[in-house]
Structures are given as C-alpha cells and as structure tokens.
C-alpha cells in the first residue's frame, strides 16, 4: 500500500470518526465519561483474563513436539508461564500501536521466545499461534451468527447478510485449517516465483527455506500427532473471545442499559467483525465507532451510546498498551543461564 493510499485511508477514517463524535455529541460523551469512568477498571481486568487465555493457547503450541522428561510422559514447560504472559501482552500492545496491519508484535514475540526455544521453533510457534488466533476468532463469529439471528430484527437484508457471513466464515475456517496440512508453507514458497507482484522477493524468501520448512513441519505435527494441543489452544482462544464480551456488558450497565450477556455478545462480535473488515484503517479510526453505532441501532439501543462504548473500549486499549509496553522490559530480558529448555 503506497504512502498516498495510506494517507487517504487515514483521512477517511478520521472523517468518519469526527462525524460520529459530532452526531453523538461531544458534551454528552464527556458527561457520560465523568459519571461512568469507574467501569474502565473492570474492563481492564476482563482483558487480563483474555490475555491469560491467549497465553495458554500459545504455550500449548510451544509445547507441541517439546522434549519429554525422563521421569514422566508429560512435556516440560518451555517458557515460564508469567514470562510467556508478559511476552504475549507486549506483543499485542505492539500490534495495537502498529498503524497498518497489526503484525508488528510477531517479530518481538519471536525474538523474546527464541532465548528459550531457538529461532526456528519460536517462529513456528508464532505462525501457529497467529493461525489459531484467527481460527478462534472465526469460530467465535460463527457462534455469534445464530445469536444475532435471534436478537436482530428479521429483514431480508439482515437475513441475507447473516447467511452470507456464516458461509464466508465457514470457508475461512477451512482455509485456516489448511495451513496445518503438511507441505502447505513450502508449497506457498514454491509458488512465489510464479506470482508477478511478489516474485521479486523470491530469492530473499528462499534463504528462509529451512526455517519455513520447520514451521511447516511443526504446524503439520499439530494436526497429525499433537491434535489435542491444537484443540486446547483453539478452545482457549474461543473462550477468551467470550470473556472479552463482558467488556460491553459492563459498559452497557454503566450507561444504564439493562442488557443481557447475549446482547453484549452480539455487540462485541459484530464490532470486531467491522474492525477486521476495515483492517487497513490506521488504529481502527472510525471503524470501531461505526460498527458499534450501527449494531446499537439494529438492536434497538441508542446509537449514540455505541460511540460512547467505543470511547470506553479505547481507554481500556490504552491501559493495556501502557501495561504491554512496560512489560517489554520483562519480556525482552534474556533467560537465566541455568534455565532448562
């Protein structure tokens, strides 16, 4: 994406953001923030639990294929859990502050984890985690579709959108699972010289073939011999998404809206879907606000409160960005010389 296009996308998102703030009323937003700012603490705590589930998922993927202890058939933990938690939170924080395509935290995760498991295995675990993270998100959205079918008004457009969304999500889930088939990564590498847009990178990527082969083998091992760990990691990711929906339940209750968890579930799910469909908008500027404004209206709630909910959610993001960037000092420390892998 050229710099000009990035600037246009950013400007468009800024216009949408400003327009939604104007429609919601800045004065009203500030009054709500002063009266219900207490909810920031609980939703920050909720996301602490979400990051715990993310860490559990990543550790399961790291443990796949790890050497087993002589005394028992159990696999030794490769990174102390709280160090893995710090690395995970820091990685997500870096992704948040990456303006375009939130992938800046992955190189940091590899660099921090390689001190414990080596570069190849760290890279394989990060690629596997990104795939499982995406799969968990897609499965979460699939769960949200029937819930939305019950709660949203039944119009022809909404019914068609929900059916098409479900079919597309099923296709995406199948595509993500295909990443775990043996030979997929190497096949993709062999395909690079045949694609005009990216063939110029073929020689540079070819130097990474040994690492990519290791990634391919470890991802295939998850589907073949370590399927239990793949299932546990995916379930942990889905559970994390479900816990995250408590954020919108708390925010709605703080605003005086007596909604149930199912409604909060739909609000959060489709707000996240809107964000992912507009992934190239820097810092989700306007996409989160627009998604919440729309879904609040469809559920018969005051749309302006959707913009307020997005403001509260952004405050939570800022809190965890600060925590994550602080934890980079812990996550980036070298492992002790006496630590065993």
ZADO-1210 file (C-alpha; in nm, 4 decimals, padded with zeros to 6 digits):
<atoms>
<atom x="00.0000" y="00.0000" z="00.0000" code="UNK" pos="1"/>
<atom x="00.1529" y="00.3313" z="-00.1111" code="UNK" pos="2"/>
<atom x="00.2012" y="00.6221" z="00.1250" code="UNK" pos="3"/>
<atom x="-00.0633" y="00.8243" z="-00.0596" code="UNK" pos="4"/>
<atom x="-00.3209" y="00.5481" z="-00.0249" code="UNK" pos="5"/>
<atom x="-00.2370" y="00.5094" z="00.3459" code="UNK" pos="6"/>
<atom x="-00.2885" y="00.8817" z="00.3980" code="UNK" pos="7"/>
<atom x="-00.6225" y="00.8701" z="00.2144" code="UNK" pos="8"/>
<atom x="-00.7392" y="00.5750" z="00.4242" code="UNK" pos="9"/>
<atom x="-00.6307" y="00.7514" z="00.7425" code="UNK" pos="10"/>
<atom x="-00.8064" y="01.0741" z="00.6370" code="UNK" pos="11"/>
<atom x="-01.1250" y="00.8809" z="00.5536" code="UNK" pos="12"/>
<atom x="-01.1222" y="00.7091" z="00.8922" code="UNK" pos="13"/>
<atom x="-01.0622" y="01.0424" z="01.0655" code="UNK" pos="14"/>
<atom x="-01.3613" y="01.1973" z="00.8861" code="UNK" pos="15"/>
<atom x="-01.5880" y="00.9079" z="00.9879" code="UNK" pos="16"/>
<atom x="-01.4598" y="00.9293" z="01.3449" code="UNK" pos="17"/>
<atom x="-01.5209" y="01.3052" z="01.3641" code="UNK" pos="18"/>
<atom x="-01.8666" y="01.2689" z="01.2101" code="UNK" pos="19"/>
<atom x="-01.9735" y="01.0049" z="01.4602" code="UNK" pos="20"/>
<atom x="-01.8447" y="01.2131" z="01.7510" code="UNK" pos="21"/>
<atom x="-02.0436" y="01.5092" z="01.6207" code="UNK" pos="22"/>
<atom x="-02.3632" y="01.3048" z="01.5866" code="UNK" pos="23"/>
<atom x="-02.3191" y="01.1528" z="01.9310" code="UNK" pos="24"/>
<atom x="-02.2498" y="01.4914" z="02.0880" code="UNK" pos="25"/>
<atom x="-01.9112" y="01.5628" z="02.2423" code="UNK" pos="26"/>
<atom x="-02.0617" y="01.7246" z="02.5528" code="UNK" pos="27"/>
<atom x="-02.2788" y="01.4205" z="02.6209" code="UNK" pos="28"/>
<atom x="-01.9837" y="01.1874" z="02.5753" code="UNK" pos="29"/>
<atom x="-01.7798" y="01.3859" z="02.8261" code="UNK" pos="30"/>
<atom x="-02.0652" y="01.3849" z="03.0789" code="UNK" pos="31"/>
<atom x="-02.1043" y="01.0069" z="03.0429" code="UNK" pos="32"/>
<atom x="-01.7312" y="00.9612" z="03.0792" code="UNK" pos="33"/>
<atom x="-01.7240" y="01.1597" z="03.4045" code="UNK" pos="34"/>
<atom x="-02.0160" y="00.9674" z="03.5535" code="UNK" pos="35"/>
<atom x="-01.9241" y="00.6156" z="03.4443" code="UNK" pos="36"/>
<atom x="-01.5451" y="00.6256" z="03.4172" code="UNK" pos="37"/>
<atom x="-01.5288" y="00.3732" z="03.7012" code="UNK" pos="38"/>
<atom x="-01.6042" y="00.0955" z="03.4520" code="UNK" pos="39"/>
<atom x="-01.2560" y="00.1247" z="03.2962" code="UNK" pos="40"/>
<atom x="-01.1074" y="-00.0732" z="03.5877" code="UNK" pos="41"/>
<atom x="-01.3375" y="-00.3768" z="03.5485" code="UNK" pos="42"/>
<atom x="-01.2969" y="-00.3952" z="03.1709" code="UNK" pos="43"/>
<atom x="-00.9180" y="-00.3715" z="03.2052" code="UNK" pos="44"/>
<atom x="-00.9464" y="-00.6685" z="03.4434" code="UNK" pos="45"/>
<atom x="-01.1615" y="-00.8583" z="03.1938" code="UNK" pos="46"/>
<atom x="-00.8920" y="-00.8254" z="02.9321" code="UNK" pos="47"/>
<atom x="-00.6338" y="-00.9505" z="03.1782" code="UNK" pos="48"/>
<atom x="-00.8283" y="-01.2785" z="03.1713" code="UNK" pos="49"/>
<atom x="-00.8404" y="-01.2647" z="02.7904" code="UNK" pos="50"/>
<atom x="-00.4620" y="-01.2343" z="02.7722" code="UNK" pos="51"/>
<atom x="-00.4312" y="-01.5299" z="03.0097" code="UNK" pos="52"/>
<atom x="-00.6282" y="-01.7464" z="02.7638" code="UNK" pos="53"/>
<atom x="-00.4096" y="-01.6182" z="02.4778" code="UNK" pos="54"/>
<atom x="-00.1014" y="-01.7198" z="02.6750" code="UNK" pos="55"/>
<atom x="-00.2451" y="-02.0656" z="02.7479" code="UNK" pos="56"/>
<atom x="-00.3077" y="-02.1118" z="02.3742" code="UNK" pos="57"/>
<atom x="00.0451" y="-02.0042" z="02.2805" code="UNK" pos="58"/>
<atom x="00.2066" y="-02.2251" z="02.5451" code="UNK" pos="59"/>
<atom x="00.0125" y="-02.5266" z="02.4174" code="UNK" pos="60"/>
<atom x="00.1536" y="-02.4609" z="02.0705" code="UNK" pos="61"/>
<atom x="00.5043" y="-02.4153" z="02.2114" code="UNK" pos="62"/>
<atom x="00.4757" y="-02.7460" z="02.3971" code="UNK" pos="63"/>
<atom x="00.3845" y="-02.9349" z="02.0798" code="UNK" pos="64"/>
<atom x="00.6823" y="-03.1515" z="01.9970" code="UNK" pos="65"/>
<atom x="00.8809" y="-03.0378" z="02.3016" code="UNK" pos="66"/>
<atom x="01.1199" y="-03.2910" z="02.4583" code="UNK" pos="67"/>
<atom x="00.9598" y="-03.5014" z="02.7301" code="UNK" pos="68"/>
<atom x="01.1023" y="-03.5536" z="03.0772" code="UNK" pos="69"/>
<atom x="01.2692" y="-03.8844" z="03.1547" code="UNK" pos="70"/>
<atom x="01.0675" y="-03.9343" z="03.4721" code="UNK" pos="71"/>
<atom x="00.7253" y="-03.8903" z="03.3156" code="UNK" pos="72"/>
<atom x="00.5432" y="-03.8800" z="02.9888" code="UNK" pos="73"/>
<atom x="00.4490" y="-03.5174" z="03.0389" code="UNK" pos="74"/>
<atom x="00.6169" y="-03.2444" z="02.8362" code="UNK" pos="75"/>
<atom x="00.8282" y="-02.9877" z="03.0185" code="UNK" pos="76"/>
<atom x="00.7110" y="-02.6269" z="03.0081" code="UNK" pos="77"/>
<atom x="00.9412" y="-02.4389" z="02.7720" code="UNK" pos="78"/>
<atom x="00.8847" y="-02.0793" z="02.8922" code="UNK" pos="79"/>
<atom x="00.7753" y="-01.9932" z="03.2485" code="UNK" pos="80"/>
<atom x="00.4073" y="-01.9037" z="03.2279" code="UNK" pos="81"/>
<atom x="00.4320" y="-01.5484" z="03.3599" code="UNK" pos="82"/>
<atom x="00.7239" y="-01.4743" z="03.1278" code="UNK" pos="83"/>
<atom x="00.5117" y="-01.6083" z="02.8396" code="UNK" pos="84"/>
<atom x="00.2241" y="-01.3885" z="02.9619" code="UNK" pos="85"/>
<atom x="00.4493" y="-01.0805" z="02.9587" code="UNK" pos="86"/>
<atom x="00.5698" y="-01.1642" z="02.6070" code="UNK" pos="87"/>
<atom x="00.2129" y="-01.2190" z="02.4879" code="UNK" pos="88"/>
<atom x="00.0767" y="-00.8920" z="02.6336" code="UNK" pos="89"/>
<atom x="00.3743" y="-00.6977" z="02.4975" code="UNK" pos="90"/>
<atom x="00.3230" y="-00.8495" z="02.1534" code="UNK" pos="91"/>
<atom x="-00.0425" y="-00.7463" z="02.1458" code="UNK" pos="92"/>
<atom x="00.0478" y="-00.3963" z="02.2691" code="UNK" pos="93"/>
<atom x="00.2965" y="-00.3549" z="01.9853" code="UNK" pos="94"/>
<atom x="00.0294" y="-00.4740" z="01.7410" code="UNK" pos="95"/>
<atom x="-00.2089" y="-00.2087" z="01.8750" code="UNK" pos="96"/>
<atom x="00.0394" y="00.0709" z="01.8067" code="UNK" pos="97"/>
<atom x="00.1291" y="-00.0584" z="01.4594" code="UNK" pos="98"/>
<atom x="-00.0756" y="00.1722" z="01.2326" code="UNK" pos="99"/>
<atom x="-00.1315" y="-00.0623" z="00.9369" code="UNK" pos="100"/>
<atom x="-00.1952" y="-00.4372" z="00.9582" code="UNK" pos="101"/>
<atom x="-00.1382" y="-00.5211" z="01.3242" code="UNK" pos="102"/>
<atom x="00.1516" y="-00.7657" z="01.2888" code="UNK" pos="103"/>
<atom x="00.4348" y="-00.5672" z="01.4470" code="UNK" pos="104"/>
<atom x="00.4230" y="-00.7726" z="01.7656" code="UNK" pos="105"/>
<atom x="00.5038" y="-01.1042" z="01.5981" code="UNK" pos="106"/>
<atom x="00.8762" y="-01.0326" z="01.5372" code="UNK" pos="107"/>
<atom x="00.9035" y="-00.9217" z="01.9020" code="UNK" pos="108"/>
<atom x="00.7370" y="-01.2470" z="02.0178" code="UNK" pos="109"/>
<atom x="00.9846" y="-01.4495" z="01.8109" code="UNK" pos="110"/>
<atom x="01.2824" y="-01.2512" z="01.9421" code="UNK" pos="111"/>
<atom x="01.1709" y="-01.2923" z="02.3043" code="UNK" pos="112"/>
<atom x="01.0849" y="-01.6623" z="02.2737" code="UNK" pos="113"/>
<atom x="01.3988" y="-01.7690" z="02.0839" code="UNK" pos="114"/>
<atom x="01.6047" y="-01.7260" z="02.4022" code="UNK" pos="115"/>
<atom x="01.4138" y="-02.0253" z="02.5385" code="UNK" pos="116"/>
<atom x="01.3331" y="-02.2446" z="02.2365" code="UNK" pos="117"/>
<atom x="01.5552" y="-02.1287" z="01.9495" code="UNK" pos="118"/>
<atom x="01.4667" y="-01.9195" z="01.6450" code="UNK" pos="119"/>
<atom x="01.3073" y="-02.1905" z="01.4284" code="UNK" pos="120"/>
<atom x="01.0790" y="-02.3207" z="01.6987" code="UNK" pos="121"/>
<atom x="00.9887" y="-01.9707" z="01.8170" code="UNK" pos="122"/>
<atom x="00.8966" y="-01.8680" z="01.4611" code="UNK" pos="123"/>
<atom x="00.6917" y="-02.1853" z="01.4150" code="UNK" pos="124"/>
<atom x="00.5016" y="-02.1268" z="01.7390" code="UNK" pos="125"/>
<atom x="00.4256" y="-01.7644" z="01.6449" code="UNK" pos="126"/>
<atom x="00.2960" y="-01.8582" z="01.2993" code="UNK" pos="127"/>
<atom x="00.0902" y="-02.1390" z="01.4533" code="UNK" pos="128"/>
<atom x="-00.0449" y="-01.9024" z="01.7180" code="UNK" pos="129"/>
<atom x="-00.1442" y="-01.6446" z="01.4566" code="UNK" pos="130"/>
<atom x="-00.3327" y="-01.9166" z="01.2657" code="UNK" pos="131"/>
<atom x="-00.5029" y="-02.0475" z="01.5827" code="UNK" pos="132"/>
<atom x="-00.5797" y="-01.6917" z="01.6953" code="UNK" pos="133"/>
<atom x="-00.7532" y="-01.6322" z="01.3610" code="UNK" pos="134"/>
<atom x="-00.9333" y="-01.9669" z="01.3761" code="UNK" pos="135"/>
<atom x="-01.0611" y="-01.8905" z="01.7271" code="UNK" pos="136"/>
<atom x="-01.1881" y="-01.5525" z="01.6071" code="UNK" pos="137"/>
<atom x="-01.3686" y="-01.7105" z="01.3109" code="UNK" pos="138"/>
<atom x="-01.5295" y="-01.9808" z="01.5272" code="UNK" pos="139"/>
<atom x="-01.6348" y="-01.7120" z="01.7741" code="UNK" pos="140"/>
<atom x="-01.8058" y="-01.5190" z="01.4945" code="UNK" pos="141"/>
<atom x="-01.9765" y="-01.8378" z="01.3787" code="UNK" pos="142"/>
<atom x="-02.1193" y="-01.8796" z="01.7293" code="UNK" pos="143"/>
<atom x="-02.2371" y="-01.5180" z="01.7168" code="UNK" pos="144"/>
<atom x="-02.4352" y="-01.5641" z="01.3931" code="UNK" pos="145"/>
<atom x="-02.7220" y="-01.7751" z="01.5392" code="UNK" pos="146"/>
<atom x="-02.7307" y="-01.5495" z="01.8469" code="UNK" pos="147"/>
<atom x="-02.7651" y="-01.2485" z="01.6164" code="UNK" pos="148"/>
<atom x="-03.0343" y="-01.4328" z="01.4189" code="UNK" pos="149"/>
<atom x="-03.2425" y="-01.4474" z="01.7359" code="UNK" pos="150"/>
<atom x="-03.1784" y="-01.0909" z="01.8574" code="UNK" pos="151"/>
<atom x="-03.1682" y="-00.8835" z="01.5387" code="UNK" pos="152"/>
<atom x="-03.4855" y="-00.7790" z="01.3507" code="UNK" pos="153"/>
<atom x="-03.5705" y="-01.0176" z="01.0660" code="UNK" pos="154"/>
<atom x="-03.5481" y="-00.8142" z="00.7493" code="UNK" pos="155"/>
<atom x="-03.4491" y="-00.9540" z="00.4122" code="UNK" pos="156"/>
<atom x="-03.1188" y="-00.7647" z="00.4093" code="UNK" pos="157"/>
<atom x="-03.0190" y="-00.8704" z="00.7618" code="UNK" pos="158"/>
<atom x="-03.1110" y="-01.2354" z="00.6982" code="UNK" pos="159"/>
<atom x="-02.9091" y="-01.2418" z="00.3749" code="UNK" pos="160"/>
<atom x="-02.6107" y="-01.0747" z="00.5436" code="UNK" pos="161"/>
<atom x="-02.6148" y="-01.3288" z="00.8290" code="UNK" pos="162"/>
<atom x="-02.6377" y="-01.6285" z="00.5933" code="UNK" pos="163"/>
<atom x="-02.3608" y="-01.4967" z="00.3666" code="UNK" pos="164"/>
<atom x="-02.1469" y="-01.4142" z="00.6708" code="UNK" pos="165"/>
<atom x="-02.1850" y="-01.7685" z="00.8041" code="UNK" pos="166"/>
<atom x="-02.0896" y="-01.9232" z="00.4684" code="UNK" pos="167"/>
<atom x="-01.7858" y="-01.6987" z="00.4297" code="UNK" pos="168"/>
<atom x="-01.6724" y="-01.7724" z="00.7857" code="UNK" pos="169"/>
<atom x="-01.7002" y="-02.1485" z="00.7261" code="UNK" pos="170"/>
<atom x="-01.4830" y="-02.1060" z="00.4158" code="UNK" pos="171"/>
<atom x="-01.2251" y="-01.9006" z="00.6066" code="UNK" pos="172"/>
<atom x="-01.2141" y="-02.1602" z="00.8874" code="UNK" pos="173"/>
<atom x="-01.1476" y="-02.4333" z="00.6308" code="UNK" pos="174"/>
<atom x="-00.8720" y="-02.2220" z="00.4739" code="UNK" pos="175"/>
<atom x="-00.7037" y="-02.1607" z="00.8111" code="UNK" pos="176"/>
<atom x="-00.7135" y="-02.5344" z="00.8901" code="UNK" pos="177"/>
<atom x="-00.5490" y="-02.5988" z="00.5520" code="UNK" pos="178"/>
<atom x="-00.2448" y="-02.4087" z="00.6812" code="UNK" pos="179"/>
<atom x="-00.1780" y="-02.7039" z="00.9128" code="UNK" pos="180"/>
<atom x="-00.1554" y="-02.9551" z="00.6285" code="UNK" pos="181"/>
<atom x="00.1970" y="-03.0816" z="00.5725" code="UNK" pos="182"/>
<atom x="00.3725" y="-02.9133" z="00.2832" code="UNK" pos="183"/>
<atom x="00.1459" y="-02.6067" z="00.2677" code="UNK" pos="184"/>
<atom x="00.4098" y="-02.3485" z="00.3683" code="UNK" pos="185"/>
<atom x="00.6730" y="-02.4928" z="00.1342" code="UNK" pos="186"/>
<atom x="00.4139" y="-02.5127" z="-00.1442" code="UNK" pos="187"/>
<atom x="00.3371" y="-02.1434" z="-00.0907" code="UNK" pos="188"/>
<atom x="00.7123" y="-02.0663" z="-00.1044" code="UNK" pos="189"/>
<atom x="00.7466" y="-02.2534" z="-00.4340" code="UNK" pos="190"/>
<atom x="00.4531" y="-02.0537" z="-00.5684" code="UNK" pos="191"/>
<atom x="00.6131" y="-01.7123" z="-00.5010" code="UNK" pos="192"/>
<atom x="00.8305" y="-01.7012" z="-00.8199" code="UNK" pos="193"/>
<atom x="00.5153" y="-01.7532" z="-01.0307" code="UNK" pos="194"/>
<atom x="00.3256" y="-01.4542" z="-00.8891" code="UNK" pos="195"/>
<atom x="00.4179" y="-01.1304" z="-01.0730" code="UNK" pos="196"/>
<atom x="00.3569" y="-00.8925" z="-00.7827" code="UNK" pos="197"/>
<atom x="00.5796" y="-01.0715" z="-00.5294" code="UNK" pos="198"/>
<atom x="00.8227" y="-01.2728" z="-00.7451" code="UNK" pos="199"/>
<atom x="01.0957" y="-01.0141" z="-00.6800" code="UNK" pos="200"/>
<atom x="01.1033" y="-01.1341" z="-00.3188" code="UNK" pos="201"/>
<atom x="01.1554" y="-01.4990" z="-00.4184" code="UNK" pos="202"/>
<atom x="01.5345" y="-01.5008" z="-00.3701" code="UNK" pos="203"/>
<atom x="01.5084" y="-01.3341" z="-00.0284" code="UNK" pos="204"/>
<atom x="01.2408" y="-01.5802" z="00.0857" code="UNK" pos="205"/>
<atom x="01.4381" y="-01.8754" z="-00.0491" code="UNK" pos="206"/>
<atom x="01.7071" y="-01.8063" z="00.2112" code="UNK" pos="207"/>
<atom x="01.4404" y="-01.8699" z="00.4747" code="UNK" pos="208"/>
<atom x="01.3506" y="-02.2136" z="00.3380" code="UNK" pos="209"/>
<atom x="01.4988" y="-02.4111" z="00.6352" code="UNK" pos="210"/>
<atom x="01.3019" y="-02.2013" z="00.8846" code="UNK" pos="211"/>
<atom x="00.9861" y="-02.2199" z="00.6729" code="UNK" pos="212"/>
<atom x="01.0304" y="-02.5969" z="00.6445" code="UNK" pos="213"/>
<atom x="01.0499" y="-02.6171" z="01.0253" code="UNK" pos="214"/>
<atom x="00.7336" y="-02.4072" z="01.0530" code="UNK" pos="215"/>
<atom x="00.5633" y="-02.6361" z="00.8024" code="UNK" pos="216"/>
<atom x="00.6664" y="-02.9490" z="00.9948" code="UNK" pos="217"/>
<atom x="00.5589" y="-02.8145" z="01.3350" code="UNK" pos="218"/>
<atom x="00.2209" y="-02.6924" z="01.2080" code="UNK" pos="219"/>
<atom x="00.1603" y="-03.0289" z="01.0434" code="UNK" pos="220"/>
<atom x="00.2591" y="-03.2022" z="01.3691" code="UNK" pos="221"/>
<atom x="-00.0193" y="-03.0108" z="01.5441" code="UNK" pos="222"/>
<atom x="-00.2751" y="-03.1614" z="01.3078" code="UNK" pos="223"/>
<atom x="-00.1220" y="-03.5100" z="01.2975" code="UNK" pos="224"/>
<atom x="00.0411" y="-03.6048" z="01.6277" code="UNK" pos="225"/>
<atom x="-00.0439" y="-03.3148" z="01.8598" code="UNK" pos="226"/>
<atom x="-00.4068" y="-03.2559" z="01.7678" code="UNK" pos="227"/>
<atom x="-00.5085" y="-03.2412" z="02.1351" code="UNK" pos="228"/>
<atom x="-00.2885" y="-02.9345" z="02.1860" code="UNK" pos="229"/>
<atom x="-00.4306" y="-02.7721" z="01.8725" code="UNK" pos="230"/>
<atom x="-00.7840" y="-02.8295" z="02.0033" code="UNK" pos="231"/>
<atom x="-00.6967" y="-02.6959" z="02.3511" code="UNK" pos="232"/>
<atom x="-00.5316" y="-02.3864" z="02.2027" code="UNK" pos="233"/>
<atom x="-00.8321" y="-02.3188" z="01.9782" code="UNK" pos="234"/>
<atom x="-01.0800" y="-02.3657" z="02.2643" code="UNK" pos="235"/>
<atom x="-00.8731" y="-02.1302" z="02.4814" code="UNK" pos="236"/>
<atom x="-00.8899" y="-01.8674" z="02.2069" code="UNK" pos="237"/>
<atom x="-01.2690" y="-01.9030" z="02.1715" code="UNK" pos="238"/>
<atom x="-01.3152" y="-01.8836" z="02.5494" code="UNK" pos="239"/>
<atom x="-01.1009" y="-01.5702" z="02.5535" code="UNK" pos="240"/>
<atom x="-01.3274" y="-01.4066" z="02.2961" code="UNK" pos="241"/>
<atom x="-01.6336" y="-01.4981" z="02.5014" code="UNK" pos="242"/>
<atom x="-01.4775" y="-01.3487" z="02.8160" code="UNK" pos="243"/>
<atom x="-01.3934" y="-01.0306" z="02.6228" code="UNK" pos="244"/>
<atom x="-01.7641" y="-00.9732" z="02.5559" code="UNK" pos="245"/>
<atom x="-01.8103" y="-00.8968" z="02.9258" code="UNK" pos="246"/>
<atom x="-01.6479" y="-00.5635" z="02.8408" code="UNK" pos="247"/>
<atom x="-01.9592" y="-00.4482" z="02.6558" code="UNK" pos="248"/>
<atom x="-02.1890" y="-00.5886" z="02.9222" code="UNK" pos="249"/>
<atom x="-02.0126" y="-00.3790" z="03.1881" code="UNK" pos="250"/>
<atom x="-02.0058" y="-00.0699" z="02.9656" code="UNK" pos="251"/>
<atom x="-02.3765" y="-00.1014" z="02.8852" code="UNK" pos="252"/>
<atom x="-02.4678" y="-00.1471" z="03.2516" code="UNK" pos="253"/>
<atom x="-02.2596" y="00.1605" z="03.3399" code="UNK" pos="254"/>
<atom x="-02.4611" y="00.3579" z="03.0844" code="UNK" pos="255"/>
<atom x="-02.7875" y="00.2395" z="03.2395" code="UNK" pos="256"/>
<atom x="-02.8717" y="-00.0135" z="02.9684" code="UNK" pos="257"/>
<atom x="-03.0007" y="-00.3356" z="03.1264" code="UNK" pos="258"/>
<atom x="-02.8970" y="-00.5790" z="02.8573" code="UNK" pos="259"/>
<atom x="-02.8046" y="-00.9445" z="02.8922" code="UNK" pos="260"/>
<atom x="-02.4837" y="-01.1238" z="02.8043" code="UNK" pos="261"/>
<atom x="-02.6268" y="-01.2443" z="02.4696" code="UNK" pos="262"/>
<atom x="-02.6856" y="-00.8852" z="02.3562" code="UNK" pos="263"/>
<atom x="-02.3363" y="-00.7832" z="02.4692" code="UNK" pos="264"/>
<atom x="-02.2048" y="-01.0882" z="02.2818" code="UNK" pos="265"/>
<atom x="-02.3626" y="-00.9720" z="01.9552" code="UNK" pos="266"/>
<atom x="-02.2472" y="-00.6125" z="02.0084" code="UNK" pos="267"/>
<atom x="-01.8854" y="-00.7125" z="02.0645" code="UNK" pos="268"/>
<atom x="-01.8761" y="-00.9799" z="01.7952" code="UNK" pos="269"/>
<atom x="-02.0022" y="-00.7627" z="01.5148" code="UNK" pos="270"/>
<atom x="-01.7996" y="-00.4617" z="01.6281" code="UNK" pos="271"/>
<atom x="-01.4884" y="-00.6814" z="01.5979" code="UNK" pos="272"/>
<atom x="-01.6055" y="-00.8058" z="01.2580" code="UNK" pos="273"/>
<atom x="-01.6407" y="-00.4463" z="01.1372" code="UNK" pos="274"/>
<atom x="-01.2878" y="-00.3711" z="01.2595" code="UNK" pos="275"/>
<atom x="-01.1414" y="-00.6733" z="01.0794" code="UNK" pos="276"/>
<atom x="-01.3216" y="-00.5883" z="00.7554" code="UNK" pos="277"/>
<atom x="-01.1536" y="-00.2467" z="00.7651" code="UNK" pos="278"/>
<atom x="-00.8152" y="-00.3717" z="00.8834" code="UNK" pos="279"/>
<atom x="-00.6158" y="-00.1183" z="00.6807" code="UNK" pos="280"/>
<atom x="-00.7666" y="00.1816" z="00.8606" code="UNK" pos="281"/>
<atom x="-00.4948" y="00.3072" z="01.0979" code="UNK" pos="282"/>
<atom x="-00.5667" y="00.2488" z="01.4665" code="UNK" pos="283"/>
<atom x="-00.9219" y="00.1315" z="01.3727" code="UNK" pos="284"/>
<atom x="-01.0066" y="00.5034" z="01.3426" code="UNK" pos="285"/>
<atom x="-01.3803" y="00.5265" z="01.2761" code="UNK" pos="286"/>
<atom x="-01.4304" y="00.1536" z="01.2137" code="UNK" pos="287"/>
<atom x="-01.4907" y="00.0601" z="01.5781" code="UNK" pos="288"/>
<atom x="-01.7134" y="00.3636" z="01.6338" code="UNK" pos="289"/>
<atom x="-01.9060" y="00.2996" z="01.3120" code="UNK" pos="290"/>
<atom x="-01.9527" y="-00.0700" z="01.3887" code="UNK" pos="291"/>
<atom x="-02.0821" y="-00.0032" z="01.7399" code="UNK" pos="292"/>
<atom x="-02.3036" y="00.2841" z="01.6210" code="UNK" pos="293"/>
<atom x="-02.4639" y="00.0506" z="01.3643" code="UNK" pos="294"/>
<atom x="-02.5106" y="-00.2558" z="01.5860" code="UNK" pos="295"/>
<atom x="-02.6543" y="-00.0494" z="01.8736" code="UNK" pos="296"/>
<atom x="-02.9140" y="00.0886" z="01.6336" code="UNK" pos="297"/>
<atom x="-03.0029" y="-00.2550" z="01.4925" code="UNK" pos="298"/>
<atom x="-03.0556" y="-00.3882" z="01.8460" code="UNK" pos="299"/>
<atom x="-03.2929" y="-00.1012" z="01.9269" code="UNK" pos="300"/>
<atom x="-03.0446" y="00.0742" z="02.1555" code="UNK" pos="301"/>
<atom x="-02.9497" y="00.4449" z="02.1306" code="UNK" pos="302"/>
<atom x="-02.6869" y="00.4527" z="01.8508" code="UNK" pos="303"/>
<atom x="-02.5035" y="00.7459" z="02.0119" code="UNK" pos="304"/>
<atom x="-02.4240" y="00.5228" z="02.3090" code="UNK" pos="305"/>
<atom x="-02.2389" y="00.2944" z="02.0687" code="UNK" pos="306"/>
<atom x="-01.9887" y="00.5747" z="02.0108" code="UNK" pos="307"/>
<atom x="-01.9525" y="00.6197" z="02.3875" code="UNK" pos="308"/>
<atom x="-01.8959" y="00.2454" z="02.4252" code="UNK" pos="309"/>
<atom x="-01.6150" y="00.2689" z="02.1700" code="UNK" pos="310"/>
<atom x="-01.4539" y="00.5513" z="02.3701" code="UNK" pos="311"/>
<atom x="-01.4583" y="00.3378" z="02.6854" code="UNK" pos="312"/>
<atom x="-01.3166" y="00.0445" z="02.4916" code="UNK" pos="313"/>
<atom x="-01.0361" y="00.2634" z="02.3600" code="UNK" pos="314"/>
<atom x="-00.9490" y="00.3692" z="02.7153" code="UNK" pos="315"/>
<atom x="-00.9130" y="00.0009" z="02.8004" code="UNK" pos="316"/>
<atom x="-00.6888" y="-00.0432" z="02.4956" code="UNK" pos="317"/>
<atom x="-00.4710" y="00.2481" z="02.6057" code="UNK" pos="318"/>
<atom x="-00.4375" y="00.0970" z="02.9536" code="UNK" pos="319"/>
<atom x="-00.3220" y="-00.2390" z="02.8146" code="UNK" pos="320"/>
<atom x="-00.0907" y="-00.0703" z="02.5629" code="UNK" pos="321"/>
<atom x="00.0773" y="00.1033" z="02.8551" code="UNK" pos="322"/>
<atom x="00.0955" y="-00.2241" z="03.0502" code="UNK" pos="323"/>
<atom x="00.2235" y="-00.4168" z="02.7483" code="UNK" pos="324"/>
<atom x="00.4909" y="-00.1647" z="02.6546" code="UNK" pos="325"/>
<atom x="00.6065" y="-00.1614" z="03.0177" code="UNK" pos="326"/>
<atom x="00.6233" y="-00.5419" z="03.0166" code="UNK" pos="327"/>
<atom x="00.8557" y="-00.5378" z="02.7131" code="UNK" pos="328"/>
<atom x="01.1364" y="-00.4750" z="02.9638" code="UNK" pos="329"/>
<atom x="01.0480" y="-00.8011" z="03.1374" code="UNK" pos="330"/>
<atom x="00.9543" y="-00.9971" z="02.8255" code="UNK" pos="331"/>
<atom x="01.2712" y="-00.8959" z="02.6428" code="UNK" pos="332"/>
<atom x="01.5108" y="-00.9999" z="02.9186" code="UNK" pos="333"/>
<atom x="01.7338" y="-01.2941" z="02.8404" code="UNK" pos="334"/>
<atom x="01.6573" y="-01.6182" z="03.0171" code="UNK" pos="335"/>
<atom x="01.8765" y="-01.7143" z="03.3142" code="UNK" pos="336"/>
<atom x="02.1795" y="-01.9228" z="03.2196" code="UNK" pos="337"/>
<atom x="02.0636" y="-02.2027" z="03.4458" code="UNK" pos="338"/>
<atom x="01.7164" y="-02.2239" z="03.2850" code="UNK" pos="339"/>
<atom x="01.6485" y="-02.5516" z="03.1080" code="UNK" pos="340"/>
<atom x="01.4659" y="-02.5942" z="02.7783" code="UNK" pos="341"/>
</atoms>
